[in-house]
Amino acid sequence: RPTAAGLRPLAGNPSPRYPPLARQRGIEGRVVLRLTVNAAGAVEAVGIAQSSGDDLLDQEARLTAARWRFQPLQGRNQAVAQVPITFRLRN
């Protein structure tokens, strides 16, 4: 099964923004996304491998990751990787 080891993100991929309502409510969490990346390096599918427990955080992570791009894959049609995203409030 392909892993994240073969995926190299391109510069300029956006970071997820903290959803304002989640920030206001003091919600933190860690989402693990399951990304399917095609040979050209575009994200074809984004799933939730492990939810943060909050829909706002999960949705923001999914929407952001769908816009990510990676270096084209060498000799593969696609790769699947699990990518953690942590939302942590700063003091």
C-alpha positions as CSV (number, residue, x, y, z in Angstrom):
1,R,0.0,0.0,0.0
2,P,1.5,3.4,-1.0
3,T,2.4,5.7,1.9
4,A,3.2,9.4,2.3
5,A,6.9,8.7,1.9
6,G,6.6,9.1,-1.9
7,L,4.6,12.3,-1.8
8,R,6.4,15.6,-1.9
9,P,4.2,18.7,-1.4
10,L,4.7,21.7,-3.7
11,A,5.6,25.0,-2.2
12,G,2.7,27.3,-1.6
13,N,0.2,24.7,-0.5
14,P,-2.3,26.5,1.8
15,S,-2.5,25.8,5.5
16,P,-5.9,25.2,7.0
17,R,-7.3,28.3,8.7
18,Y,-8.8,27.9,12.1
19,P,-12.6,28.0,11.8
20,P,-13.7,31.2,13.6
21,L,-16.6,29.5,15.4
22,A,-14.3,26.6,16.6
23,R,-11.8,29.2,17.8
24,Q,-14.6,31.1,19.6
25,R,-15.8,27.9,21.3
26,G,-12.2,26.9,22.3
27,I,-12.3,23.7,20.2
28,E,-9.0,22.0,19.4
29,G,-8.4,18.7,17.7
30,R,-6.4,16.5,15.3
31,V,-7.8,15.2,12.0
32,V,-6.1,12.4,10.1
33,L,-7.0,12.8,6.4
34,R,-6.7,10.0,3.7
35,L,-5.5,11.6,0.5
36,T,-5.6,10.0,-2.9
37,V,-3.1,11.8,-5.2
38,N,-3.0,11.2,-9.0
39,A,0.1,10.8,-11.2
40,A,0.1,14.5,-11.9
41,G,0.3,15.4,-8.2
42,A,-3.3,16.6,-7.8
43,V,-5.5,15.4,-4.9
44,E,-8.3,13.3,-6.4
45,A,-10.0,12.4,-3.1
46,V,-9.9,13.4,0.5
47,G,-11.4,11.3,3.2
48,I,-11.4,11.3,7.0
49,A,-9.3,8.5,8.4
50,Q,-9.7,9.8,11.9
51,S,-12.1,12.6,12.9
52,S,-11.1,15.4,15.3
53,G,-14.6,14.9,16.9
54,D,-15.6,18.3,15.5
55,D,-17.3,18.8,12.1
56,L,-15.9,22.4,11.7
57,L,-12.3,21.2,12.1
58,D,-12.8,18.2,9.9
59,Q,-14.5,20.2,7.1
60,E,-11.8,22.9,7.1
61,A,-9.0,20.2,6.9
62,R,-10.8,18.4,4.0
63,L,-11.4,21.6,2.0
64,T,-7.9,22.8,2.4
65,A,-6.2,19.5,1.5
66,A,-8.3,19.2,-1.6
67,R,-6.4,22.2,-3.0
68,W,-3.0,20.8,-2.2
69,R,-0.6,19.8,-5.0
70,F,2.3,17.4,-4.9
71,Q,5.3,16.7,-7.2
72,P,4.2,14.3,-10.0
73,L,4.5,10.7,-9.0
74,Q,7.3,8.6,-10.6
75,G,6.1,5.4,-12.1
76,R,2.7,5.2,-10.3
77,N,-0.8,6.2,-11.3
78,Q,-1.7,7.2,-7.8
79,A,-0.7,7.2,-4.2
80,V,-2.7,7.1,-1.0
81,A,-1.4,8.7,2.2
82,Q,-2.6,9.5,5.7
83,V,-1.9,13.1,6.7
84,P,-2.5,14.5,10.2
85,I,-3.6,18.1,10.7
86,T,-3.7,19.5,14.2
87,F,-5.8,22.5,15.2
88,R,-4.4,24.0,18.4
89,L,-5.3,27.3,20.0
90,R,-2.4,29.5,20.9
91,N,-2.4,31.6,24.1
